[in-house]
């Protein structure tokens, strides 16, 4: 049985430092939920509070209707996959996976059936007699996964499980984890600092910074409609250009003038005037010939990356922005020194208050 997990105003302090600051989340049963943020943001501390490894100073955590604050870690019905795998080096694969079942006094016949099912699920049944030292990093991670799911936990917790793998293997393993989670329909809380990983595997993402929640939403929404400058800058690549709302009409159509030299109109959701910040992702820019209307610039550098070309463009105000052009849409790579004009679709960009704490578009 899988649980929904409810986290209510939890706080964790270490002396004068507040690692997790008044965090509330409602994680649905069977959901793949990711805690994402930079090092030191509190995501692993929060995961360990859910697991029972860290105490809860204030607030409550529920599995379904059951309050778990004072329940010992080994009684919380969680499976845990650690960053360093934490598999026993002296036991073979089979015995590593069977360990949790033996500790729970599961009958021997049932242990064998469940261990073989778990090994088959993660596709390593042919490695059951090998020791961890005889396995690759990806195979060791599959052992750790099998050991976590074999006990059929109500909640699966994963702490940076792919960070020790090389780039290609990380992509393979995140696909394995995503498929496995959907197959088992198990509530999964996953910690990572890798934005791409979080976007690829999550149903929803909670972005944390300095112990607080910055935004909780679906990956597409977080990427396309970040709620503040921190999220816009942390997820993917964003160019931030200063501008000014010179006027706003009764229908909330604002006239915005960029410091980089372009004036345009777009709808806002808040009646404001004065300085703002505009966030434009590299793929949202459209490169045009220099004599066409837009932001004037000059190409300073390009990097050919197969499916797209990444340009560094210096604007007329001296600011450098990142601009992507996809190879399916172009016939040539633009040379360094070429003068260009940059435009964008106002429906796709984001406008933030000057201090960056609120999106107003």
N, C-alpha and C positions, 0 to 999 in steps of 0.2 A: 504494500500500500504506500502510495506517494502522498506527501503532505503539501499543503500550502504553508508558506512561512511568513509570519507577520512580525515585523520588527517595529517596536513602538518607542520612539524618543530615547534611544539607547545612547549612553555616554560611557566612554572609557578614558580614564585619566592615568597618567604616570607622573606623580608629583604635580608640578604646576603646568605640565603639558597635557593638553586634551587631544588624544589621538583620534577619537570618534566623538563628534559633537552633535548630539541631538538628532540622530538619524532615524527616520521612519520609512519603512518599505513594506509593500504587500506583494509577495512573490507567489504567483499562481501555481496550483498543482500541475506538475508536468512541464513547467516552464523552464527554458534555458535562460538563466538570468546571470548577467556578467557585471561584476564590480570592476570598474576601469578607472585608472588614474595614475599620476606620476608616483615615483618612489616616495614613501613617507606620507601618502595622502590618507591612510587609515583603512585601506581596503582589506589588507591581510589581517589586521587587528580585528576588523568586523567579522571576517570569516572565522577567525579563531574564537570569537565570542559565540558565534552560532554553533561551532563544533564543541564548545565546552572547555577549550584549552585556556581561554582567557576569561576572567570573571567580568561580570557586568556591574558597573558602578551605579548606573541609573537606567531606568527604562525596563522594558519587558520584551522577551522573544517567545513566540508561540509556534509550535508545530501543529497545524490544525487548531483545535481548541485547547491544546495542552500547553501550559506554561512550562518552559524548560529551564528557566534561570538557574534553579538550584539542583538540576539533575546532572549527575556525573557524566563526563564525556562518553564513557563506554556504554552508557544506558540511553543515549540520545537517538539511537536508530539512524546514524549517519554513516556513510561511506566516505573516506577521505583519500584523495590522491594528492601527494605532496610534490613539490618542485624537484626534490632529489630522489623521487620514487620510494625511498624508505623500504625497500624489499630486503629480506634477510639473506645475506650473502652465503650462509652455510646451508640453506635449504634450496632444493631444486624448485622449478617452476610450479609443479603440482603441489608441493607442500607449502609453498608461499601462499598460493591461492586458497588452500584448505585451512590455513591457520585460523582465520576468523571463525570458520564453521566449527572447528574443534573447540575453540574457546567458548562457543555457545552451546556445546554439548549436543551438536546435531548428530543423529545416528550415522554410523559408518557408511552404510549403503547409500544414504541420501547425500552424504558428503561427496562420494565419488561421482554421483550423477550430476550434482550441482557444479562441482569443479570442472568436469568435462564440458558441461554446457557453457560455463563462463569462458573457458579456454577457446571453445569453438566460436563463441560470439566475437571474441577479439582476434580470432584467426591465428592462434599459436598452439593448437592442440598437439601438433607434431613436436613441440619444444618442451613437453611436460617434464622430461627427465634432465633437462639442462640446468646448470647452476647459473646464477646471474652473471658471473664473470665470463660466461660463454655466450652472452647475448649482446646485441647491439643496443644503442640507446633507445631506439624505437621499440624494440622487442621488450626491453625492461619496462618501458612505459605501458605497454600492453599488459604486462604482468600486474603492474600496479592498478590498472583499470579493472582487470579481471578480479583481483583481490577485493576491490571496493564494491563491485556489483554483485559478487557471489553471495554476499550476505543479504541481498535484496533490501537495501536500506530505504527508508522513507525519503531521505534527502541525500544527494550526492554533492560533496564539496570538493572543489579542485583549486589548488593554490599554485598558479603559474606552472602548470604541468608540462608545458612544451618549451620552457625557456632554455633548457639545456640541450636542445636538439638543433641541428643545422637547419638552414632556411627551408630547403626542399622537404626535409622530413617533417618539419613543423606544419607545412601545408597539408601533407598527407595525413598526419595524425589528427589535425583539427577536423578533417573530413570524417575520419574514423569516429572521433568523439561525437560529432554532431549526429551522424547516422545512428550510432549506438544509443544516444540519449533519446532520439525520437522513437527508435524501436522499443526501448524499455519504458518510455513515457515516464521517466523519473525526474522529479524536481531537482534541478541542478543549479548550484550557485558556483560561479567560476570567477576566479581572480586573475587578472592580467594587466600589464601596462602596455601591451601591444594593441594599438588601435585597429589595425587591419584584422587581427585575430578576432577581436571583439565584434567588429562589424560583420565578419564572415559567419560566425557561429551562433549569435545570440538572438533570442526572441525579443528581449529588451536589455537595455544597458543602463546602469547607474554610474554616472561620472562623478568622481569624488575629488576634492581638493582641500587640503588642510583640515581633514576630518569632517567636512561638510559635503552634502549632496549638491552638485551643480545642476544636474538635469537627469531625469529618468524618462526614457522613451524608447521607441523602436529604433533600430540602427538607421533606417532611411530618414526618419524625422530628425534624429540627432545630427546627421550629416548635413541635411538640407536646411533645417530650421533650428540651428543652435540658439539657446535662450540667452547666452551671454558671450562675451569675448573669450573667456577662458575655454569654453567648450568649442567655439569656432576655431581657436588656435590649436587646441589639443587634438581634435579629431581631424585627420587629414591635413592639408596645407591650405592656408588662407592668406590672402593679401589684404592688409588693412590700410585704407586710404582715408585721410581726414577730409571732412567736408562740412558744409553749413546748410541747414534748412533755412532758406531766406524767407519763405512764406508757406502757409498751409491753408488751403481753401476749406469751405464748409463740408465738402464731401471727403475730406482727409487726403486730398491730393496735394503732395508737398513738392515744392521747387527746391532741388538740392544742387548746390554748387561745390564741386570737388576742388581741393587745393591743387590737384594735378591738372586742372584746366578744362573740365567738362561740366556742363550744366544739363540737368534732366529732371523729369517729373516722375513721381511714383506714389502709389497709395501707402499711407502709414496707418498704424492702428492706434497711435497716440498723438494727441495734438501738442506738438512741440516745435520750437524754433531754436536756432542757435547751432553750436558745434555738435557734430555727430561723427561716428566712425562707420565706414562702409566696408563690409567684408565681401571679397570676391575671390572665389576659388580659381585655380589656374585654368581649369577646363571651361569656366564660365566666360572667360575673355574670348572675344572674336578678333582675330588679327585682320586688318584691312590695309590697303595701300595708304601711304603717308598723306596723300592729297584728299583722303576721305575724312568726314567728320568723326571725331573721337578724341581720345587722349593720345597726344603725340609722344612717341618714344623711339628708342634705338636699341637694336638687339646687341647685347654685350657678350652673350655666351649661348651655346645650344648643346644639348645632350640628346643623342639619338637613342631611344629606348625600345625600338622595335615597333610597338603598336602606337607610340606617340613620340613627338619631339618636345622636349622640355626647354623652353627659352627663358633666359634672364633678360628682361627689358628695362632699360633705364628711362624713366619718364622725364618730362621737361622740367619738373621740379626737383630732380635729382634722386627721387626715390626709385628703388629697383623692385620690380614685381616678377613673380613666376607666372608663366603663361604656357599652356599646353596646346599643341595642335596634333590631331590624330592623323596618322599616316593614310588611313582610308579616305580622308577628305582632302589630301594635298598631293601634289605631284613632285614637290622638291622641298629640300630643307633650306630655310632662309639663312643667308650668310650673316656673319658678325658684321655689324656696322650698318645693316639695312635700316632705313627709317620706316616706321610703321605707325598705324593708328589703331588704338584699341577701343572696342565697344563691348557692350554686354547686354543681356536681357534683364531688364529691371525686375522681372517676375522671379528671377532665380537668385538674386543677390540679397544680402541682409544688411539692415541698418541698425546700429546700436547707439545707445546714449554715449555721450562723450567719455564717461567713466567706464563704459563697457559692461555694466552690470545688467543691462536690460535690452532686449531686442524690441525695436519699435516698428519694424516692417512686417 
